[in-house]
Structure formats: structure tokens, C-alpha cells
Amino acid sequence: MENQSTQQPIDSQQQQNDFASKKIVKRDFWLIVAYLIVGQFVFPMIGMMIGAIVAMSLKIKSDSRVNEIGINFATFFGFIGMCLVLLLFYLMHRKTLIPLAIQRVKDLKKYIVTLIIIIVIMYVLNILYGIMVEFLPEKYQFSDTENNKMLEKMFTSVWMWPVLFLDIVIVTPIVEELLFRHLLIHELGKKLTYGLMYVVSILMFAGVHVTEAQSPFELGPYVIMASSFVAAYHLTKRNLAASIALHMIVNAISFVAILFAL
């Protein structure tokens, strides 16, 4: 009986220290596989196929309308795929994740001013960067990034707006912060140093957002954005809730801006 009673606290302590462990939590890297296969390929592809079937069944002839339906279904199923990625992370840490997340959110109260300052600096830097771009040779100038233009195309159907809100403002920030801050910095930083992984996190985050860029200088706004998220993460003692909250705020502002621009 004594062995059993002492074993329970040990197990509980081990579970609580899972995120604080000095060893890399290797199973968390299944998130990358799930994100690429489920969130970015399989489910969006399923959505595209269903969209094509719907378009054919409705005998729609307009190419633009067929494309719109395909994008809507791909976006919707992509959103489901991203939710499954989050579900996977929850299942891997289901015994400790919720209490830990609640505590991390409570800890944010101490850093509200810090986050506000970071947001202000980020937007000031973006404004200055936009002014600088105007002095570049015309072939390098851009009024908006290709990534933002692709986002705007998703807003053509009003019925998709609630899904887009949940996707862009809630789910995507959580998933991306798990990938680029939790995995790259918190986990790989244990072996490769946090300073190095801060830089890698910034460059990789920016890189995945400019795959369709027409100008190399489109990288700038995303480097500024990623640097802001990393700064929030670092200045709050690597509290993932901080970078998630900042990411959500930035995406929410972009979401509202797109709606007003329609």
C-alpha cells in the first residue's frame, strides 16, 4: 500500500513537469506531420473535390463561381483539419494541458503593458517599412502581400465569414504558435540554444507566409510580425499564451480590416 501511495505523487509530478522537462518531448513533433498532411493537404484536397462535385451537381458553368466554391470548401475542410491538429496536441497532453493553459493565461496579467508596447512597435515598424518600400525600384514594390491577397479571396462568400473568423483569429494562431514557438523554440531550444531557435523561428514563420510572393521584400512584414511574437514569448519568460494572444490580436485586426475593405 505504501508503494502505491508514493507512486501516485511521483507520476503526477512527472506529468506536471512534462513541459518543463529538459529533455525534448519528441511526441510533440507529430504535430508537424499532422499539420502538413491533415491540415494543409488531405482535408483541403477533400474540400476541393467536394466543391467540384457540388459545382457539377448544380451545373455551374462560370469558372470564377466554380473556383469560389472550391476555395470555400477547401477552406472549410482545412479548418476542420487544423482543429484535428489541435485535438491531437490535446490528446497527447490531456492530463495536464487545461490546468497549465489556464495558469499561463492568468500569468498574462503581469505583461499586459508589455504586449501593448510590442503591438505598437510592430505597427510603427510596419508603417516605416511600407514607406521604405515606396522608394524601391518599381519591380520590387508591392501594395499588399500575396498572402493577404489570397486571404481576401476567401471572403467572397458571406456564409464563410464565421468559419474564417474561427480559423484566422482563433485556430490558426494557436496552431502556428505551437509549431513555431513551442516546437522550434521551447523544444529544440533545449538542445540548439534558445537564441539560435529564436532566429530560426522568425525566418521559418516569415518564409511559409511568402511562398507565393512576387517581391522578395514581402518577407519584411512577416519578419516584423514574427519578431514581435518571439519578443512577446521571450519577455514573458517563454509563456506561449503571450505569443498566442498577440497573434490572435494581430489576426483579428487584419480580419476586421479585410471586412471593411470589401
Summary of the structure (lengths in Angstrom):
residues: 262
radius of gyration: 20.8
end to end distance: 68.0
largest distance: 77.7
contacts: 770
relative contact order: 0.11
helix: 84%
strand: 0%
